[in-house]
Amino acid sequence: MSQRVVVIGQGYVGLPVSMAAIKAGFDVVGFDLDKRKIDGLADGLTHIDDVTDDDVKAALATGRFLPSTEPRHIAGFDYVVITVPTPLREGAPDISFIESAAELISRFLRPGATVILESTTYPGTTEAVVAPLLEVGSGLKAGTDYHLGFSPERIDPGNETWTFEKTPKIVSGMNEASLESVQNFYDQLVETTVPAKGTREAEMAKLLENTFRHVNIALVNELAINARLLDIDMWDVIKTASSKPFGFMPFYPGPGVGGHCLPIDPSYLNWQFERELGTVSRFVKIANDINNGMPAHVVNRVQRGLNDRRKAVNGSQILVLGVAYKKNSADARETPATGVINGLLALGADVHIHDPHVVNYELDELTTRVELSADEISAADAVVLITDHDDVDYTLVTEHAGYIFDARKRLDGGNVESI
């Protein structure tokens, strides 16, 4: 008989886990409180980039995938994986979704089962928050009666090379028996597992990965701003520096950072450092200041570009290309496009948006959605490239636009300014 896996949360993290567990031969319950999401899955419809409708339909056809909003379907699990969101609220991690998930799971926890947290959080959450909640609700002791571990998600939406299965998976447990159980589970789902010393180290590793990117993106953003004032092509600087085969890794300027990870995860560190040590990471603080300020920098550059052409932002028609936080993705969580568009709207611009991937966007009611055409491009006083999706006709853009501000260095020409 197949073992039973319950995945709490069926979003960008949880749904790929569910699909991988189905392929590995498990019986899987995909649990989520969002009825529309679950109804869609039950009808064979996906809602994320990395899982197709065909994937969902194939999972349903096995008879081993049950999308559900019913807590009773959690009962009888051998493994449960928590993949709920952990947003920031006024600078502090909101782990209420993790807490609610742990309380729900505790009602069905039985001896010998394994509980795995995948949600990004601050070090100590697995053992200091999840374990006590499970014990209160079940009467069972973590590490003795059941296994408990942490395995940070490494989902990169739209990345066709490093898929869920191919990306090495960090695994951890609160003791050796827990680690063995967690690793055994993921060994069936992915090609490579990497054991951490403990759950706190695994939790910290996730924050290090994203803080590393956050800080280095901030570095090149700051250098790009200052290099332009010195009439230095920062993109050429990065290209030539990248010829060094050791000791250098290229990062690129942009309009800011987005997604669930970079704008949020490094702040977990600052919150915990301040709470427990009375200090903060100066690197994270500086990186936050720089990256959070990039949308305003883009607005300022567009304003100056229009001024150079004897136009004001107020009353100008501005076409924004791409609102997803990364190219070839429909994910607009924490996208820097929102800061750019809000800044342009505040200055009185008439903002039109083209994004073939993002279906519903938070600023749709304040902007105009358009298809890309020569007439639409020609009518724009400025075209602002925020997200450089590959399936956009950039030749059409450069041929018909009067003025382009390119925040991704995708375009070239006499009518193009780069960040």
C-alpha positions as CSV (number, residue, x, y, z in Angstrom):
1,M,0.0,0.0,0.0
2,S,1.3,3.5,-0.9
3,Q,2.3,5.9,1.9
4,R,0.2,8.9,2.4
5,V,1.6,12.4,2.0
6,V,-0.3,15.6,2.9
7,V,1.0,18.9,1.5
8,I,-0.4,21.9,3.3
9,G,-0.5,24.8,0.8
10,Q,-0.9,24.3,-3.0
11,G,0.9,27.4,-4.2
12,Y,4.2,28.0,-5.9
13,V,6.0,25.7,-3.4
14,G,3.4,23.2,-2.4
15,L,2.0,22.2,-5.8
16,P,5.4,21.1,-7.3
17,V,5.9,19.1,-4.1
18,S,2.6,17.4,-4.6
19,M,3.3,16.6,-8.2
20,A,6.7,15.2,-7.4
21,A,5.3,13.0,-4.7
22,I,2.7,11.6,-7.1
23,K,5.4,10.7,-9.6
24,A,7.3,9.0,-6.7
25,G,4.3,6.8,-6.1
26,F,2.8,8.3,-2.9
27,D,-0.9,8.9,-2.2
28,V,-1.1,12.7,-2.0
29,V,-3.6,15.1,-0.5
30,G,-3.1,18.7,-1.7
31,F,-4.6,20.7,1.1
32,D,-5.4,24.4,0.8
33,L,-8.1,26.7,2.3
34,D,-8.5,28.6,-1.1
35,K,-11.5,26.9,-2.5
36,R,-11.1,28.4,-6.0
37,K,-7.5,27.0,-6.2
38,I,-8.6,23.5,-5.0
39,D,-11.7,23.5,-7.4
40,G,-9.4,24.3,-10.2
41,L,-7.0,21.5,-9.4
42,A,-9.9,19.1,-9.1
43,D,-10.8,20.1,-12.6
44,G,-7.3,19.6,-13.9
45,L,-6.3,23.3,-14.0
46,T,-3.0,24.7,-12.8
47,H,-2.4,28.2,-11.3
48,I,1.4,28.3,-11.4
49,D,4.0,28.4,-14.1
50,D,6.0,25.3,-13.2
51,V,3.0,22.9,-13.2
52,T,0.9,22.4,-16.4
53,D,-2.7,21.5,-16.8
54,D,-1.5,18.2,-18.2
55,D,0.6,17.6,-15.1
56,V,-2.4,18.1,-12.9
57,K,-4.6,15.9,-15.1
58,A,-2.0,13.1,-15.1
59,A,-1.8,13.3,-11.3
60,L,-5.6,13.0,-11.0
61,A,-5.6,10.1,-13.5
62,T,-3.5,8.1,-11.1
63,G,-6.2,8.1,-8.5
64,R,-3.6,9.1,-6.0
65,F,-4.0,12.9,-5.9
66,L,-6.8,14.5,-3.9
67,P,-7.0,18.3,-3.9
68,S,-9.0,19.2,-0.7
69,T,-10.1,22.0,1.6
70,E,-11.5,19.4,4.1
71,P,-9.4,18.9,7.3
72,R,-10.6,15.3,7.6
73,H,-8.6,14.4,4.5
74,I,-5.4,15.1,6.5
75,A,-6.0,12.1,8.7
76,G,-3.7,9.0,8.3
77,F,-0.7,10.8,6.8
78,D,2.8,9.3,6.9
79,Y,4.4,12.5,5.8
80,V,3.1,16.1,6.0
81,V,4.8,19.0,4.3
82,I,4.0,22.6,5.4
83,T,4.4,25.1,2.5
84,V,2.4,28.0,3.7
85,P,3.3,31.7,3.2
86,T,5.4,33.7,5.7
87,P,4.9,37.4,4.9
88,L,6.4,40.4,6.7
89,R,4.0,42.5,8.8
90,E,5.5,45.9,9.8
91,G,9.0,44.5,9.5
92,A,8.3,41.3,11.5
93,P,7.8,37.8,10.2
94,D,4.2,36.7,10.2
95,I,4.3,33.0,11.0
96,S,0.6,32.8,11.8
97,F,0.0,30.5,8.8
98,I,2.7,28.1,10.1
99,E,1.2,28.2,13.5
100,S,-2.3,27.5,12.1
101,A,-1.0,24.6,10.0
102,A,0.8,23.1,13.0
103,E,-2.3,23.3,15.1
104,L,-4.4,21.7,12.3
105,I,-1.8,18.9,11.8
106,S,-1.6,18.1,15.5
107,R,-5.2,16.9,15.5
108,F,-4.2,14.1,13.1
109,L,-0.6,13.4,14.1
110,R,0.2,9.8,15.0
111,P,3.3,8.0,16.2
112,G,5.9,7.3,13.5
113,A,4.7,10.1,11.2
114,T,7.1,12.8,9.8
115,V,6.4,16.5,9.8
116,I,8.4,18.7,7.5
117,L,8.4,22.5,7.3
118,E,9.4,24.0,4.0
119,S,8.1,27.6,4.6
120,T,10.9,30.2,4.7
121,T,11.3,31.5,8.3
122,Y,13.8,32.6,10.9
123,P,16.1,30.1,12.5
124,G,14.5,28.2,15.4
125,T,11.0,28.1,14.1
126,T,10.8,24.4,13.5
127,E,11.9,23.3,17.0
128,A,10.8,26.3,19.1
129,V,7.4,27.0,17.4
130,V,6.2,24.0,15.4
131,A,7.2,21.3,17.8
132,P,5.5,22.8,20.9
133,L,2.2,23.3,18.9
134,L,2.3,19.8,17.7
135,E,2.9,18.4,21.2
136,V,0.1,20.5,22.7
137,G,-2.4,19.3,20.1
138,S,-1.3,15.6,19.9
139,G,0.4,14.8,23.2
140,L,3.3,13.4,21.2
141,K,6.9,14.4,21.6
142,A,9.0,15.5,18.6
143,G,12.0,13.3,17.9
144,T,10.7,10.6,20.1
145,D,7.1,9.8,19.0
146,Y,7.3,11.3,15.5
147,H,9.9,12.8,13.2
148,L,10.3,16.6,12.7
149,G,12.5,18.4,10.1
150,F,13.0,21.4,7.9
151,S,13.8,21.5,4.2
152,P,13.8,25.0,2.7
153,E,12.1,25.5,-0.7
154,R,14.3,26.4,-3.6
155,I,11.6,27.0,-6.2
156,D,12.6,29.3,-9.1
157,P,9.5,30.0,-11.1
158,G,9.9,29.6,-14.8
159,N,13.4,28.0,-14.5
160,E,13.4,25.1,-17.0
161,T,16.9,24.0,-16.2
162,W,16.8,23.9,-12.4
163,T,13.4,22.3,-11.8
164,F,12.2,21.0,-8.5
165,E,13.5,17.6,-9.2
166,K,17.0,18.7,-10.4
167,T,17.7,21.4,-7.7
168,P,19.6,19.9,-4.8
169,K,17.4,19.8,-1.7
170,I,18.7,20.7,1.8
171,V,17.2,18.4,4.4
172,S,17.4,18.5,8.2
173,G,15.9,16.9,11.3
174,M,15.8,17.7,15.0
175,N,17.7,14.4,15.6
176,E,19.3,11.6,13.6
177,A,16.1,9.6,13.2
178,S,14.2,12.6,12.0
179,L,16.9,13.5,9.5
180,E,16.9,10.0,8.2
181,S,13.2,10.0,7.6
182,V,13.2,13.5,6.0
183,Q,16.1,12.6,3.7
184,N,14.5,9.3,2.8
185,F,11.3,11.2,1.7
186,Y,13.1,13.7,-0.5
187,D,15.5,11.1,-1.9
188,Q,12.4,9.8,-3.7
189,L,11.4,13.2,-5.0
190,V,14.7,14.9,-6.1
191,E,18.0,13.9,-7.6
192,T,20.2,15.2,-4.8
193,T,19.7,15.8,-1.1
194,V,22.1,17.8,1.1
195,P,21.9,17.1,4.8
196,A,22.4,20.0,7.2
197,K,23.7,19.7,10.8
198,G,20.4,20.7,12.3
199,T,17.1,22.5,11.6
200,R,18.5,25.9,12.6
201,E,21.4,25.5,10.2
202,A,18.9,24.6,7.4
203,E,16.7,27.5,8.2
204,M,19.7,29.9,8.2
205,A,21.0,28.4,4.9
206,K,17.8,29.5,3.1
207,L,18.2,33.0,4.5
208,L,21.9,33.1,3.5
209,E,21.1,32.1,-0.1
210,N,18.7,35.0,-0.6
211,T,20.6,37.5,1.5
212,F,23.7,36.8,-0.7
213,R,21.7,37.6,-3.8
214,H,20.0,40.6,-2.2
215,V,23.2,42.2,-1.1
216,N,25.0,41.6,-4.4
217,I,22.1,43.0,-6.5
218,A,22.1,46.1,-4.3
219,L,25.9,46.4,-4.9
220,V,25.6,46.5,-8.7
221,N,22.5,48.7,-8.5
222,E,24.4,51.3,-6.5
223,L,27.4,51.0,-8.7
224,A,25.2,51.4,-11.9
225,I,23.7,54.6,-10.6
226,N,27.1,56.1,-9.8
227,A,28.8,54.7,-12.9
228,R,26.3,56.5,-15.1
229,L,27.1,59.8,-13.5
230,L,30.8,59.1,-14.3
231,D,29.9,58.2,-17.9
232,I,30.9,54.5,-17.4
233,D,29.0,51.7,-19.0
234,M,28.3,49.4,-16.0
235,W,27.0,46.6,-18.2
236,D,30.3,46.5,-20.0
237,V,32.1,46.6,-16.7
238,I,30.1,43.5,-15.6
239,K,30.8,41.7,-18.9
240,T,34.5,42.2,-18.8
241,A,34.8,41.4,-15.1
242,S,32.9,38.2,-15.8
243,S,35.8,37.0,-17.9
244,K,37.7,36.2,-14.6
245,P,37.3,32.4,-14.1
246,F,37.5,32.6,-10.3
247,G,36.5,34.9,-7.5
248,F,33.7,36.7,-9.3
249,M,30.1,36.1,-10.0
250,P,28.0,38.5,-12.1
251,F,24.9,40.2,-10.8
252,Y,23.0,42.7,-12.8
253,P,21.3,46.1,-12.2
254,G,17.5,46.3,-12.4
255,P,14.4,48.2,-11.3
256,G,14.4,46.5,-7.9
257,V,13.8,43.0,-6.5
258,G,10.6,41.0,-6.3
259,G,9.0,37.7,-5.5
260,H,8.5,36.2,-2.1
261,C,12.2,35.7,-1.3
262,L,14.5,38.7,-1.9
263,P,12.3,41.6,-0.7
264,I,11.3,39.6,2.5
265,D,13.7,36.8,3.5
266,P,16.8,39.0,4.5
267,S,14.5,41.0,6.8
268,Y,13.9,37.8,8.8
269,L,17.6,37.9,9.8
270,N,17.4,41.6,10.8
271,W,14.3,40.9,12.9
272,Q,15.9,38.0,14.7
273,F,19.2,39.7,15.2
274,E,17.5,42.7,16.7
275,R,15.2,40.6,18.9
276,E,17.8,38.3,20.3
277,L,21.1,40.2,19.9
278,G,20.0,43.8,20.0
279,T,21.7,44.5,16.7
280,V,21.0,44.3,12.9
281,S,22.9,43.3,9.8
282,R,24.3,46.4,8.3
283,F,24.6,44.7,5.0
284,V,20.9,43.8,4.9
285,K,19.9,47.3,6.0
286,I,21.9,48.9,3.2
287,A,20.8,46.4,0.6
288,N,17.1,47.0,1.6
289,D,17.6,50.8,1.3
290,I,19.2,50.5,-2.2
291,N,16.9,47.9,-3.7
292,N,13.8,49.4,-2.2
293,G,14.8,52.7,-3.7
294,M,15.3,51.4,-7.3
295,P,11.6,51.8,-8.4
296,A,11.8,55.5,-7.5
297,H,15.1,55.7,-9.3
298,V,13.4,54.4,-12.5
299,V,10.6,56.9,-12.1
300,N,13.2,59.7,-11.8
301,R,15.1,58.5,-14.8
302,V,11.9,58.4,-16.9
303,Q,10.9,61.8,-15.7
304,R,14.3,63.2,-16.7
305,G,14.1,61.4,-20.0
306,L,10.8,63.0,-20.8
307,N,12.1,66.4,-19.6
308,D,15.0,66.1,-22.1
309,R,12.4,65.7,-24.8
310,R,10.4,68.8,-23.5
311,K,7.6,66.6,-22.1
312,A,6.2,66.3,-18.6
313,V,5.2,63.0,-17.0
314,N,1.9,64.7,-16.1
315,G,-0.4,63.9,-19.0
316,S,2.1,61.6,-20.8
317,Q,1.0,58.2,-22.0
318,I,3.6,55.6,-20.7
319,L,3.7,52.0,-21.9
320,V,5.1,49.6,-19.3
321,L,6.3,46.3,-20.6
322,G,6.2,43.5,-18.1
323,V,4.9,43.6,-14.5
324,A,6.0,40.1,-13.3
325,Y,8.9,40.2,-10.9
326,K,11.0,38.0,-13.3
327,K,10.9,37.3,-17.0
328,N,8.9,34.4,-18.5
329,S,6.9,34.2,-15.2
330,A,3.3,35.0,-14.2
331,D,4.5,35.7,-10.6
332,A,3.9,39.4,-9.7
333,R,4.4,39.0,-5.9
334,E,6.3,42.0,-4.5
335,T,7.2,43.1,-8.1
336,P,9.2,46.3,-8.5
337,A,6.8,47.2,-11.3
338,T,4.2,48.2,-8.7
339,G,6.5,50.8,-7.2
340,V,7.4,52.2,-10.7
341,I,3.8,52.3,-11.9
342,N,2.5,53.9,-8.6
343,G,5.3,56.5,-8.9
344,L,4.3,57.3,-12.5
345,L,0.6,57.5,-11.6
346,A,1.4,59.9,-8.7
347,L,3.0,62.2,-11.2
348,G,-0.1,62.2,-13.4
349,A,0.9,59.7,-16.1
350,D,-1.6,57.7,-18.1
351,V,-0.1,54.2,-17.7
352,H,-0.7,51.4,-20.2
353,I,0.5,47.9,-19.4
354,H,1.5,44.9,-21.6
355,D,2.3,41.6,-20.0
356,P,1.4,38.3,-21.8
357,H,2.0,36.3,-18.6
358,V,0.4,38.1,-15.7
359,V,-3.4,37.7,-15.9
360,N,-4.6,39.6,-12.8
361,Y,-2.5,42.4,-11.5
362,E,-3.1,44.6,-8.4
363,L,-3.0,47.9,-10.4
364,D,-5.3,46.8,-13.3
365,E,-8.0,49.2,-12.1
366,L,-5.7,52.2,-12.2
367,T,-4.0,51.3,-15.6
368,T,-5.0,50.2,-19.1
369,R,-4.2,46.7,-20.3
370,V,-3.1,46.7,-24.0
371,E,-1.9,44.4,-26.7
372,L,1.4,45.2,-28.2
373,S,1.0,47.0,-31.6
374,A,2.8,49.6,-33.7
375,D,0.1,52.1,-33.0
376,E,0.2,51.5,-29.2
377,I,4.0,51.8,-29.1
378,S,4.0,55.0,-31.3
379,A,1.3,56.6,-29.2
380,A,3.4,56.2,-26.0
381,D,5.5,59.2,-24.9
382,A,7.8,56.7,-23.1
383,V,8.1,52.9,-23.2
384,V,9.4,51.5,-19.9
385,L,10.8,48.0,-20.0
386,I,10.5,46.5,-16.5
387,T,10.3,42.8,-17.2
388,D,12.0,41.4,-20.3
389,H,9.8,38.4,-21.2
390,D,11.2,36.5,-24.1
391,D,7.9,36.3,-26.0
392,V,7.7,40.1,-26.7
393,D,8.5,41.5,-30.2
394,Y,11.3,43.9,-29.2
395,T,12.1,44.7,-32.8
396,L,8.6,46.2,-33.1
397,V,9.2,48.1,-29.9
398,T,12.5,49.7,-31.0
399,E,11.2,50.5,-34.5
400,H,8.1,52.4,-33.3
401,A,9.0,53.8,-29.9
402,G,10.1,57.4,-29.6
403,Y,11.8,57.0,-26.2
404,I,12.5,53.8,-24.3
405,F,13.8,53.4,-20.8
406,D,15.2,49.9,-20.5
407,A,15.6,48.7,-16.9
408,R,17.0,45.3,-18.0
409,K,19.5,46.1,-20.8
410,R,17.5,44.1,-23.3
411,L,17.4,46.7,-26.0
412,D,19.8,48.8,-28.1
413,G,19.4,51.9,-30.2
414,G,19.5,55.6,-30.3
415,N,16.1,55.9,-28.7
416,V,17.0,53.6,-25.8
417,E,18.3,54.6,-22.3
418,S,19.5,51.9,-20.0
419,I,19.4,51.8,-16.2
